[in-house]
Amino acid sequence: MSSAAAAPPDPDDPGVRAWSLLLRAHAALVPVVGREVERGAHLPLSWYDVLLELNAAPERRLRIQELGSRVVLSRSRISRLVDEMAVEGLVRREPDPQDRRASFAVLTDEGRAGLRRAAPIYLDAVRRHFTEHVRPDELAALRDALTRVLAPHEGR
């Protein structure tokens, strides 16, 4: 093993530059989209993320642990997030009959209504702040590339 310290990453390296831009785009756009969803639908973006995952799940319910692995914005505090949303009537907790230590988050009718109210606002914000700035062929290439990047990490 060499005693010399590793060289810092070259900021002109195309991979490092692409990674940096991806992080910066995420950091810039998530708060903007979040403000628009919150202002228009009175729903934090992290709650929209939870509602979206529950709506897509079988029987519109997921174990809390599985929900935590699926959401994008608040993985580390999913249990608290579900509790906050339950107070507002958007989800409810149900005990897992197979494991008394676990519980399910279940989407309520009020939660589905909130999701339907927020979806057009979210989609419009994504279109205006992201897709309008990228050509269709670039979107396809970006989607394909990010799918390949994510594939070995899905389910972790």
Residue pairs with C-beta under 8 A, 6 or more apart in sequence:
9 16
10 16
11 17
11 20
29 129
29 130
30 45
30 73
32 125
32 129
33 45
33 122
33 125
33 126
33 129
34 44
34 45
36 121
36 122
36 124
36 125
37 43
37 44
37 45
37 48
37 118
37 121
37 122
37 125
38 44
38 45
40 118
40 121
41 48
41 114
41 117
41 118
41 121
41 122
43 51
43 114
43 117
43 118
45 73
45 122
46 71
46 73
46 74
46 81
47 81
47 84
47 85
47 90
47 114
48 115
48 118
48 122
49 71
49 72
49 73
49 74
50 67
50 71
50 74
50 78
50 81
50 82
50 85
50 91
50 105
51 90
51 91
51 107
51 111
51 112
51 114
51 115
51 118
52 115
53 62
53 67
53 70
53 71
54 60
54 61
54 62
54 67
54 91
54 105
54 106
54 107
54 111
55 107
55 112
55 115
57 107
59 106
60 106
60 107
60 112
61 94
61 104
61 105
61 106
61 107
62 70
62 104
62 105
63 96
63 102
63 103
63 104
63 105
64 78
64 79
64 82
64 93
64 102
64 103
64 104
64 105
65 102
67 78
67 82
67 105
68 75
68 78
68 79
69 75
69 155
69 156
71 78
74 81
82 91
82 93
82 105
83 93
85 91
85 105
85 111
86 92
86 93
88 110
89 108
89 110
89 111
90 107
90 108
90 110
90 111
90 114
91 105
91 106
91 107
91 108
91 111
92 105
92 106
92 108
93 103
93 104
93 105
93 106
94 103
94 104
94 106
95 102
95 103
95 104
96 102
96 103
96 104
107 115
131 139
134 142
